Amino acid sequence: MSTEHGGSGTQSAGTEDPWVTAQRSPEFAQLRRGLRRFIFPMTAFFLIWYFAYVALAAFAPGFMAIPVLGNINVGLVIGLLQFVSTFLIATLYVRYANKNLDPVGRRIRERLEGGAQ
C-alpha cells in the first residue's frame, strides 16, 4: 500500500484508509455526479460550437465572408464569439462549483481533517 497520504502503508484489521473511505462515501459520489452534470454537457456544447465554426470555415466560405460592418465579416464575429463563449463557460463553471460542488467538497475535507486530528 502506498504511503502517499501519510499512512504507514499498513492498516490494522477493521480500519480503512480515510481517503478510501471518503472516496467510497455517498457525498463523494454526489460530488462526482455534480461535476459530471456540468462538465459533460458543457464540453459537448463547446465542441459542437467549435467544430461548427471550423466546418463553416471549411465548407461555407461564402457565408463566413458576408460583411457585417465594414471589413468585419461573419467569420470574424463567430471567431470572436469563440473567445466570449470560453469566458462565459468559465464564469458559469465558477458559479456552479461555488453553489453545488464546493459545499460538498468542503464537508468531505472537514470530515477528513477532523478525523486526522
C-alpha positions as CSV (number, residue, x, y, z in Angstrom):
1,M,0.0,0.0,0.0
2,S,1.3,3.5,-0.8
3,T,2.3,6.0,1.8
4,E,1.2,8.9,-0.4
5,H,-1.3,10.3,2.2
6,G,0.9,10.0,5.2
7,G,-0.1,6.4,6.1
8,S,2.3,3.9,7.3
9,G,1.4,1.5,4.5
10,T,-0.2,-0.9,6.8
11,Q,-3.8,-0.9,8.0
12,S,-4.9,-2.6,11.2
13,A,-7.7,-5.0,11.0
14,G,-11.1,-3.2,10.8
15,T,-9.7,0.2,9.8
16,E,-9.6,1.6,6.4
17,D,-7.6,4.5,4.9
18,P,-9.7,7.6,5.5
19,W,-9.1,8.7,1.9
20,V,-10.5,5.4,0.6
21,T,-13.5,5.8,2.9
22,A,-14.1,9.3,1.7
23,Q,-13.9,8.1,-1.9
24,R,-16.5,5.5,-1.3
25,S,-18.8,7.8,0.6
26,P,-22.2,8.9,-0.8
27,E,-21.0,12.5,-0.6
28,F,-18.1,11.8,-2.9
29,A,-20.4,10.1,-5.4
30,Q,-22.6,13.2,-5.2
31,L,-19.6,15.4,-5.9
32,R,-18.6,13.3,-8.9
33,R,-22.2,13.3,-10.2
34,G,-22.4,17.1,-9.8
35,L,-19.2,17.7,-11.6
36,R,-20.2,15.4,-14.5
37,R,-23.6,17.0,-14.7
38,F,-21.9,20.3,-15.6
39,I,-18.7,19.1,-17.4
40,F,-20.2,16.6,-19.9
41,P,-23.0,18.8,-21.4
42,M,-20.8,21.9,-21.4
43,T,-18.0,20.1,-23.1
44,A,-20.4,18.7,-25.7
45,F,-21.8,22.1,-26.3
46,F,-18.4,23.7,-26.7
47,L,-17.1,21.0,-29.0
48,I,-20.2,21.2,-31.2
49,W,-19.9,25.0,-31.3
50,Y,-16.2,24.9,-32.1
51,F,-16.5,22.3,-34.8
52,A,-19.4,24.1,-36.3
53,Y,-17.2,27.1,-36.7
54,V,-14.4,25.0,-38.3
55,A,-16.9,23.3,-40.6
56,L,-18.4,26.7,-41.7
57,A,-15.0,28.0,-42.4
58,A,-14.1,24.9,-44.5
59,F,-17.4,24.3,-46.2
60,A,-19.2,27.6,-46.3
61,P,-16.6,30.3,-47.0
62,G,-19.1,32.4,-48.8
63,F,-21.3,32.6,-45.7
64,M,-18.3,33.3,-43.5
65,A,-17.2,36.1,-45.9
66,I,-20.5,38.0,-45.6
67,P,-19.7,41.5,-44.4
68,V,-21.3,42.6,-41.2
69,L,-19.8,46.0,-40.6
70,G,-17.1,47.4,-42.8
71,N,-14.3,44.9,-43.1
72,I,-15.8,42.7,-40.3
73,N,-17.4,39.6,-41.6
74,V,-19.4,36.7,-40.2
75,G,-16.3,34.5,-39.8
76,L,-14.6,37.1,-37.6
77,V,-17.7,37.7,-35.5
78,I,-18.1,33.9,-34.9
79,G,-14.4,33.6,-34.2
80,L,-14.5,36.3,-31.6
81,L,-17.6,34.7,-30.1
82,Q,-15.5,31.6,-29.5
83,F,-13.4,33.6,-27.0
84,V,-16.6,35.1,-25.5
85,S,-18.1,31.6,-25.0
86,T,-14.9,30.3,-23.4
87,F,-15.0,33.1,-20.8
88,L,-18.8,32.5,-20.3
89,I,-18.3,28.8,-19.7
90,A,-15.5,29.5,-17.2
91,T,-17.8,32.0,-15.4
92,L,-20.7,29.5,-15.4
93,Y,-18.5,26.8,-14.0
94,V,-17.2,29.0,-11.2
95,R,-20.8,29.9,-10.2
96,Y,-21.9,26.2,-10.5
97,A,-18.9,25.0,-8.5
98,N,-19.4,27.6,-5.8
99,K,-23.1,26.6,-5.4
100,N,-23.0,22.9,-6.0
101,L,-19.5,21.4,-5.7
102,D,-17.6,23.4,-3.1
103,P,-20.0,22.8,-0.2
104,V,-19.9,19.0,-0.8
105,G,-16.1,19.1,-1.2
106,R,-15.8,21.3,2.0
107,R,-17.8,18.8,4.0
108,I,-15.6,15.9,2.8
109,R,-12.4,17.8,3.5
110,E,-13.6,18.8,7.0
111,R,-14.5,15.2,7.8
112,L,-11.1,14.0,6.7
113,E,-9.2,16.8,8.5
114,G,-11.4,16.3,11.6
115,G,-10.7,12.5,11.5
116,A,-7.0,13.0,11.2
117,Q,-6.8,15.1,14.4
